[in-house]
């Protein structure tokens, strides 16, 4: 019902699905820039969807952390 109201009556064009505690929620946006900024502010992989449920923008987090033992690795025996 909320999706119908926001997309039809208020003409929201984009949404971002995210988890809040133990629930999955959607936040609706009228501009792509504000939806992208919201997706970037969340942790993990986030996708901005258009009103036809096609992915528009995907934020991916890259983790380049190394374990302390991997820093001293040597192939010389």
Backbone as ProteinMPNN parsed JSONL, in Angstrom:
{"seq_chain_A": "XXXXXXXXXXXXXXXXXXXXXXXXXXXXXXXXXXXXXXXXXXXXXXXXXXXXXXXXXXXXXXXXXXXXXXXXXXXXX", "coords_chain_A": {"N_chain_A": [[0.822, -1.187, 0.0], [1.922, 1.256, 0.866], [3.939, 1.502, -1.038], [2.415, 1.775, -3.39], [1.082, 4.218, -2.897], [3.234, 6.073, -2.635], [4.563, 5.792, -5.107], [2.586, 6.198, -7.049], [0.782, 8.342, -6.344], [2.495, 10.34, -5.236], [4.538, 10.239, -7.0], [7.157, 9.118, -6.697], [10.334, 8.234, -7.858], [12.537, 6.594, -7.39], [13.934, 4.04, -5.231], [15.513, 2.765, -2.263], [16.417, -0.206, -0.865], [16.881, -1.363, 2.423], [18.23, -2.713, 5.508], [16.93, -2.45, 8.753], [17.64, -2.828, 11.933], [16.026, -5.685, 12.623], [14.365, -5.662, 10.459], [13.348, -5.256, 7.043], [13.424, -2.464, 5.018], [12.147, 0.111, 2.781], [13.202, 3.117, 1.308], [11.987, 5.948, -0.222], [12.63, 8.109, -3.046], [12.726, 11.18, -4.923], [14.682, 12.23, -6.532], [17.558, 11.083, -8.28], [20.112, 11.685, -7.377], [19.854, 12.216, -4.588], [19.004, 9.694, -3.748], [21.237, 8.173, -4.406], [23.158, 9.306, -2.682], [22.086, 8.567, -0.212], [22.296, 5.765, -0.396], [25.073, 5.542, -0.493], [25.693, 6.342, 2.073], [25.013, 4.222, 3.691], [26.149, 1.083, 5.062], [27.783, -1.729, 3.513], [26.683, -3.565, 0.539], [24.644, -1.702, -1.512], [21.756, -0.938, -3.454], [20.258, 1.232, -5.795], [17.031, 1.461, -6.964], [14.815, 1.846, -9.757], [11.396, 2.924, -10.511], [10.369, 0.833, -11.964], [11.557, -1.364, -10.989], [14.23, -1.831, -11.774], [17.743, -2.033, -11.507], [19.582, 0.907, -10.889], [21.829, 2.153, -9.764], [24.617, 0.834, -8.07], [26.222, 0.429, -5.066], [29.276, -0.694, -4.003], [31.221, -2.073, -1.484], [34.648, -2.209, -0.93], [37.024, -4.184, 0.612], [40.214, -3.933, 1.697], [41.837, -4.94, 3.662], [44.601, -6.436, 5.314], [45.797, -9.36, 6.892], [47.915, -9.485, 9.767], [49.945, -11.448, 9.668], [50.159, -11.895, 6.941], [51.508, -9.732, 5.957], [54.204, -10.154, 6.394], [54.926, -12.205, 4.742], [56.936, -14.413, 2.918], [58.471, -15.968, 0.08], [60.92, -17.052, 0.02], [62.909, -19.701, 1.027]], "CA_chain_A": [[0.0, 0.0, 0.0], [2.823, 2.404, 0.926], [4.606, 1.591, -2.333], [1.44, 2.302, -4.338], [0.847, 5.636, -2.605], [4.414, 6.882, -2.927], [4.924, 5.771, -6.526], [1.51, 6.658, -7.909], [0.278, 9.659, -5.992], [3.576, 11.298, -5.031], [5.44, 10.061, -8.141], [8.532, 8.809, -6.318], [10.923, 7.511, -8.978], [13.608, 5.693, -6.975], [13.913, 3.583, -3.848], [16.66, 2.015, -1.771], [16.054, -1.188, 0.153], [17.924, -1.504, 3.433], [17.785, -3.366, 6.732], [16.924, -1.641, 9.967], [17.566, -3.813, 13.013], [15.667, -6.991, 12.057], [13.347, -5.448, 9.448], [13.782, -4.757, 5.746], [12.643, -1.277, 4.697], [12.433, 0.855, 1.562], [13.111, 4.562, 1.407], [11.659, 6.446, -1.553], [13.255, 9.375, -3.412], [12.301, 11.785, -6.171], [15.852, 12.491, -7.377], [18.571, 10.032, -8.265], [21.26, 12.134, -6.589], [19.594, 12.007, -3.162], [18.97, 8.246, -3.526], [22.628, 7.705, -4.445], [23.816, 9.749, -1.454], [21.598, 7.734, 0.88], [22.896, 4.442, -0.56], [26.485, 5.652, -0.123], [25.831, 6.529, 3.516], [24.782, 2.947, 4.351], [27.26, 0.142, 4.937], [27.504, -2.908, 2.7], [26.274, -3.367, -0.844], [23.323, -1.08, -1.62], [21.326, -0.705, -4.826], [19.162, 2.17, -6.033], [16.117, 0.882, -7.942], [13.826, 2.777, -10.3], [10.029, 2.501, -10.203], [10.11, -0.411, -12.688], [12.38, -2.369, -10.292], [15.483, -2.073, -12.474], [18.828, -1.39, -10.769], [20.134, 2.112, -11.505], [23.148, 2.417, -9.19], [24.99, -0.134, -7.04], [27.409, 0.776, -4.287], [29.976, -1.889, -3.523], [32.335, -1.784, -0.587], [35.834, -3.021, -1.13], [37.823, -4.286, 1.819], [41.584, -4.265, 1.357], [42.602, -5.17, 4.885], [45.476, -7.601, 5.319], [46.116, -9.926, 8.195], [49.282, -9.135, 10.16], [50.88, -12.477, 9.211], [50.317, -11.805, 5.494], [52.441, -8.644, 5.646], [55.571, -10.655, 6.512], [55.017, -13.434, 3.951], [58.069, -14.483, 1.999], [58.567, -17.275, -0.586], [62.301, -17.546, 0.158], [63.012, -20.713, 2.086]], "C_chain_A": [[0.874, 1.262, 0.0], [3.522, 2.606, -0.418], [3.666, 2.189, -3.374], [1.228, 3.799, -4.139], [2.034, 6.483, -3.012], [4.753, 6.914, -4.419], [3.837, 6.35, -7.413], [1.087, 8.084, -7.598], [1.382, 10.705, -5.873], [4.65, 11.218, -6.113], [6.91, 9.906, -7.737], [9.127, 7.905, -7.4], [11.928, 6.442, -8.558], [13.377, 5.22, -5.548], [15.179, 2.785, -3.552], [16.143, 1.074, -0.7], [17.195, -1.344, 1.135], [17.347, -2.189, 4.656], [17.914, -2.4, 7.888], [16.626, -2.581, 11.113], [17.218, -5.167, 12.409], [14.634, -6.876, 10.944], [13.974, -4.93, 8.161], [12.85, -3.622, 5.356], [13.016, -0.729, 3.33], [12.31, 2.337, 1.874], [12.973, 5.094, -0.012], [12.235, 7.836, -1.777], [12.696, 9.864, -4.734], [13.484, 12.055, -7.084], [16.881, 11.379, -7.204], [19.751, 10.417, -7.378], [21.033, 11.913, -5.098], [19.513, 10.518, -2.835], [20.382, 7.677, -3.503], [23.372, 8.09, -3.178], [23.372, 8.913, -0.268], [22.207, 6.339, 0.804], [24.369, 4.463, -0.174], [26.67, 5.791, 1.382], [25.629, 5.224, 4.294], [25.978, 2.032, 4.157], [26.82, -1.069, 4.118], [27.117, -2.555, 1.288], [24.848, -2.827, -0.873], [23.014, -0.794, -3.077], [20.192, 0.299, -4.851], [18.339, 1.594, -7.18], [15.201, 1.966, -8.492], [12.429, 2.22, -10.051], [9.619, 1.239, -10.952], [10.951, -1.564, -12.147], [13.587, -2.797, -11.11], [16.59, -1.368, -11.705], [19.421, -0.222, -11.551], [21.573, 2.336, -11.055], [23.408, 1.38, -8.104], [26.271, 0.316, -6.382], [28.011, -0.516, -3.759], [31.126, -1.455, -2.635], [33.467, -2.748, -0.864], [36.642, -3.017, 0.159], [39.218, -4.763, 1.438], [42.439, -4.512, 2.595], [43.415, -6.46, 4.76], [45.693, -8.071, 6.752], [47.575, -9.619, 8.501], [50.307, -10.163, 9.689], [51.119, -12.39, 7.704], [51.296, -10.706, 5.102], [53.889, -9.119, 5.646], [55.788, -11.919, 5.708], [56.203, -13.352, 2.986], [58.112, -15.877, 1.38], [59.978, -17.819, -0.51], [62.371, -18.516, 1.315], [64.454, -20.907, 2.473]], "O_chain_A": [[0.62, 2.207, -0.747], [3.679, 3.735, -0.882], [4.087, 3.032, -4.166], [1.199, 4.56, -5.107], [1.863, 7.511, -3.668], [5.181, 7.945, -4.937], [4.148, 6.945, -8.445], [1.04, 8.933, -8.488], [1.227, 11.829, -6.353], [5.568, 12.038, -6.14], [7.796, 10.492, -8.36], [8.501, 6.928, -7.81], [12.147, 5.481, -9.295], [12.72, 5.894, -4.755], [15.817, 2.219, -4.44], [15.506, 1.505, 0.261], [18.354, -1.446, 0.731], [16.13, -2.245, 4.83], [18.875, -1.638, 7.987], [15.506, -3.073, 11.255], [18.062, -5.753, 11.73], [14.077, -7.889, 10.522], [15.0, -4.251, 8.186], [11.63, -3.786, 5.359], [14.07, -1.058, 2.785], [11.421, 2.756, 2.614], [13.749, 4.734, -0.897], [12.326, 8.643, -0.852], [12.248, 9.073, -5.564], [13.312, 12.107, -8.302], [17.042, 10.818, -6.12], [20.325, 9.563, -6.703], [21.946, 11.461, -4.406], [19.915, 10.114, -1.744], [20.695, 6.809, -2.689], [24.141, 7.288, -2.648], [24.186, 8.581, 0.594], [22.596, 5.783, 1.831], [24.865, 3.502, 0.414], [27.708, 5.393, 1.912], [26.039, 5.137, 5.452], [26.735, 2.185, 3.198], [25.633, -1.386, 4.043], [27.206, -1.399, 0.877], [23.943, -3.442, -0.311], [23.907, -0.446, -3.85], [19.275, 0.234, -4.033], [18.878, 1.276, -8.24], [14.848, 2.902, -7.775], [12.288, 1.157, -9.446], [8.607, 0.629, -10.605], [11.045, -2.618, -12.777], [13.934, -3.977, -11.145], [16.411, -0.224, -11.286], [19.725, -0.351, -12.737], [22.437, 2.67, -11.867], [22.52, 1.08, -7.306], [27.279, 0.555, -7.047], [27.323, -1.329, -3.142], [31.907, -0.574, -2.995], [33.259, -3.952, -1.014], [36.91, -1.958, 0.726], [39.383, -5.866, 0.916], [43.652, -4.305, 2.559], [42.963, -7.443, 4.172], [45.761, -7.274, 7.687], [48.387, -9.504, 7.583], [51.429, -9.792, 9.343], [52.189, -12.779, 7.235], [51.859, -10.753, 4.008], [54.723, -8.532, 4.956], [56.748, -12.646, 5.964], [56.423, -12.332, 2.332], [57.828, -16.864, 2.058], [60.219, -18.949, -0.936], [61.956, -18.21, 2.433], [64.754, -21.718, 3.35]]}, "name": "protein", "num_of_chains": 1, "seq": "XXXXXXXXXXXXXXXXXXXXXXXXXXXXXXXXXXXXXXXXXXXXXXXXXXXXXXXXXXXXXXXXXXXXXXXXXXXXX"}
